[in-house]
Amino acid sequence: MPSADLSLRKTGGQLKTFVWQPRLLQAVKTAVAVAIAWKLAPLMPGVADAYPYYAPLGVIVASFPTLMGSITNAVQTLAGLVIGICLAAAVIIFSEPSLLTVSLVVGIGILFGGIRQLGAGREYVPIAGLFVLIVGGPNADGYSIGYVSQMTLGIVVGLAVNLLVAPPLRVTAAVKELSGLRGALGLHLGSLADALDASWPPAEGEWSTQGQTLAGTTAAVRRTLADADESRRINPRARIRPHDLRTDYDDLAALENVTFYVRDLTDVLAGAAWGTPVPVELPDLLRPPLCAAARATAAVVTEWDTGSTSLATLQTAEDAVAAVTQAIHDHRELGAEAIVAASAATLDLTRMLAALRPGIVRDAPAPA
């Protein structure tokens, strides 16, 4: 029985995780909001009840991943609709729909689409103008009122559902992405240390081509953090689950610097091993201390990711890097060309630790 209970709890947890996936939850909320809007649309007063199909469209406009995004998208869309309707109204007042006037309204609408402040509403300017002239026709005024009214109804319903039913808060996803970046950097530095510890030159490994992947990962993390930041704006759940994203932005800035230096270190080692992208020398005498320093730096990043941050590990890494500097000094007889790669690698590791130090010191447990 205990194992059955454990299995049941595990299954329930997996089901809960699946149900609360942001995309699935947003889809369910949008579907519910569409149903509500469709039910309310015929109740609109005046001529608006003749155009109920625009209410669900308004819901879709307001169904953005974040509350602030939903409001911004909705306001921009309504602005685009109003501008498009005004363009069509000018045609109706001073002329009548024709091949020339319809084309003119669409062309001017596309020109309005160049206004960046309209955002999502830019696409609706020519569409609204075209619909009023062609679909509205002789009933253009009633159609315009119905169009805007039903769209507004759908937007209001969509925003209400989005606000009342678990408004999305993307902080957890951002924290996971940041942790993933730390883990990737730790693994990559460990791979560099393994390459230095292997027979030289090492067999070409995955570490030599991971620079672009790491750069793409940092860009993805920054986008996720921006989404998390926006998801907290005017979100009532943000008060229940407070989280200071400024710390995460600081950590990301540090990791972006580390990524840059890791990519440079990777190029240095690739140049020493295979002569690309720039051929350099790495004497056998300097590889062991450099390997130890890279491995110690990897341990710092890995510990920070797992939450077991230690100032002792940071000090060990800094001592290991200092040992490389001392080894370079002790073997000056090798010549400038022979020690340039080791010097560049040491500088990269030094800068990595300098970038990591503020976050490590902040997160390290206070001494007893």
Summary of the structure (lengths in Angstrom):
residues: 368
radius of gyration: 29.9
end to end distance: 44.3
largest distance: 93.3
contacts: 1239
relative contact order: 0.09
helix: 83%
strand: 0%
